[in-house]
Amino acid sequence: MSSYLHGKPSAARLPLAVMALVGLVVTGCASWRAAAPARLPAALEAGPVEDPRTIDLSQFGAPPTIASNQVGRGDVLEVSIAAGLDREGASTITVRVGEDGTAVLPEIGRLPLAGLSVTEAESRIGATSIQRGLFRQPQVTVTVKQRQVNRVTVLGAVKRPGTYELARDLSYLPQAITAAQGLSDDADTKIEVRRPAGPTRLASGDVAQAEGFSVQQAGNVVSLPERQEELVCLNLADVPRQTDQRVYLDDGSVVSVLSRRPEPVQVMGLVTRPGLYPFPIQHELRVLGAISQAGGASSKVATKAIVRRRGPDGRLTTIGIDLERAKGDPAEDVRLAPGDLVSVEHTPATILWELINTVRVGLSASVPLLDIF
């Protein structure tokens, strides 16, 4: 009978096991060490999740003076001038606005028209005709017959990648993204723009050249002479909102919207379903949310968790979380970063709880043996 009892917990041995485990709880579990969330260095704090779709892209667009009904450089205009209200005798001519923003009209001469609205262009032509004694009360009609366009390719995390024609004076980043039907759900805040090197900018101050390297307000612009192009790197979340950040897209420019592929979060320890869980790309994730994804804590008395995070220097930092406090204090419920590890840890209470359950199972298993005697 003793050999039979050797491999199973007997009633006599259970008290000794209880005493040993209680001693382990008292002496060995007081060494729980981790940094408190309130004392976490700023460099190790997880930033908020930016949804690029909510960012106002108009700051990267055309200057306030440019509108969709404006006359642009390279546009082809049809100009009709009648001597009076009777338009049957009107003369109609077709002119192209030059790169300098002017158009040459027969007898009237050279007029600056680029940047004017159609109505303003009509007024200027009519006023100049009167000043030069050509007409007394001319009726002028200006129609944009053909827009000078830039062909811009939009790739990556947009709803409809492709090549689009943008009006030359409205060839800016928001117009390109709008033409591609907006950003997709997995779009990152990082955008790369490749455009022909050394173009003539339509907006003054867009790019300042210096020894082959230029810095644009909206981001870094690096000249790539071997490819005859410039690479503009933008982060929509980092650009100050109060300054001018126009990004002009020359003919042949390529806009690449990067996709977000964050590292998953690992949840382990005293949870129901340990494993790797995708990091959300449209909202933030905190410790309690990650534990909930893993089915919640597997121990009814679990109160401690740790977050292991790799800092900018590559070193791991352990952050201690009090789960009870986290339920009522968002500062304790730490915001997670991609690649974090969340572990619900053993404490004296959890070990004692498991010990009690072990003793209970052991006693119930030993009852049939005790009945033999």
Phi, psi and omega in degrees: 000324181297323178294327178292323181282347188296325184267003183234152179291121178264160180298328182287327184274339184300316178302321179296319178296320178300314181296321181294316181290324176297319176298320178296321179297314185292320187265333189255350186253005180275003185259027180291116186236133175189156177285140179282144179305323182292338182255015182287129177301149182301327182294339182260357179284137177284129180286163177294154178279119179269128174260106183304335182292341180264357181279136179285104182282354183297338179293341179262010187261200185292154175302157183301337183280349183264128178230166186293340181262015181274154175279132183244164177297134180086353180292147175260124184246145170253117184247122179246129182232122177247146183290334180209206181291334180282111184268003181294331180261020182289145175259136183239131179229157177244128181226156176246135177283127183282176179295338178275001177089004181250160176230142180259117179253134180306135179070325180282320179103199184272128181231136173283118183239336183298135181095347178273151170287167179301318180295319179294323178296319177298317180295319181294317180296317180295315181296319179294324178297320180291315181302325183267008173072023182274324181218155176271309180224073184288147173254113187249134175233128178243129178233131176278108183275329182208126178273138169285126187240157169251133176269116184239132179260130180243123184234169173090221190277064172234163186288330181218082178300149179165185178254131186231149176263122180245138175307136191302318180280358177237030183267078183233169186304311181300321180295324179292316180293323177295320178298328178273016176067025171091175181284147176277171185297331183262018182293140175269170175279354183267131181228138175245135178237124174250126182219158180304140183286146172066036179281168174273119182280140180278334179255127183294141176082006180296317183224135176247115184276145178201105174053046176081353179233133182231151179239123179259147182303324184282351180166189179274134177242118182245125178283134178242083188299328182293338178251359182055046179210167176245144176248118179253120180254124183237148167232108186301329183284337185265346185283126178301140184280340190271355182249164181285124184233034185298137178236104181275141181247107179289167176301128182093002179291152177235124178255123179243114176267117183287153177264151177267124176228071184291151176296147178289165176259133178262129178242128185213185180088221184277064175234161185289319183230080178298149177159189178265136181232137182301140176277128182294148182252355181243354178207164182282162178230131179244175188301310182297326177294320179294318178295323177296320177301327181274017176086007179085171180292139180276349178249133182291341185249014179290127182230355183236143174216159174233152173240122175259123185230138178268123182279179180301334180273002178089354182275146179275138175238137179257126180249127180271135183237127171267108187296326179292317178292325183297333181294335181242356184229106180302331180293330178279330178278081192300137173289132183269158176242156177305137180089357179293153173245127178247126180229124173277119193263156171289145173228170175309322181293318181291322178293318179296322178297314178294325178297316180296317178296323178295316179297319181297316179295319181296318180295318181292332179283335184270349182301315180299328180289320180295330180294337180297324182275000000 
